[in-house]
């Protein structure tokens, strides 16, 4: 996917919005959970290259799978 071509003003505003979203209690809790589980899995000798933690499935899945249809539909629970 190509990078967005935004004006300087739009880039600054987007960075502010993204930062605000990333700092919500829900997102901070998800990040902490992800870090905790990645450290634990790495210690156990698991190879996590190319994998992200899916908070719906409660397991590590490919980056591609974790980016698809998870925004608001929650489709990954059954898939």
N, C-alpha and C positions, 0 to 999 in steps of 0.2 A: 504494500500500500504506500503510495507516495506521501511525502510530508505535506502538511497543509501549508498553503501559501497565504499567510496572514499579514496584515499590516503590523507595524511595530506596536501601535495602540492595541490592536486586537490580540496580539501575542501576550502583551502584559496583562490584559483583562482575563484571557484564558488561563494564564499561569495563576492568577489570583483565584479564579473559580476552582481550578484543579486542586490547588493547595487547600482551600477551604473544605472541599469535598474529602480530601485525603485525611484531614484532621478531625473529622466527625468521630464521635465515640465508637460508632459501629465499625468504621473503617480502621481505626486504630486497634480495636480489639481483633479484627480479622488479620491485620498485619502481625500483631504479636503472636497470634495462634500459628500463623504460617511460619514465622521465624522459629518458634519453639519446636514445631514438628519437623522442620527441615534440619535443624541441629540434631534432633534426636535420631532421625533417619540416617543422617550422615555418620553419626557416631556408630550406628548399627551396621555401617558398611554398605548402605544402599546407594546406588548410582542414580542421582536425581537430575542428570543432564537432560535438558529439554522438557522437564516436567514442572508443573505448577500444582499447588494444592487447591483442590476444588472444595469449597466450603459447603456446597450442597451435597456432593457425594461423599464427603469426608475421606477423600483419598487423593493421591497424586495422579494426575492425568497429564496428557500432552498439552503443551501450550496452546496448540491449535484447537483442541477440544474444549479447553477451558475458556476460550474467547468466544465460542459460538453460542448464541442464544441464551446467555446467562444474565443479561442485563436486567430485565424486569420480568421475563416470562418464567424463569426458574425451570427451564426445560431439562436441565441435566439430572434431575432427581431420578427419572425413570430410564434415562438413556444410558 
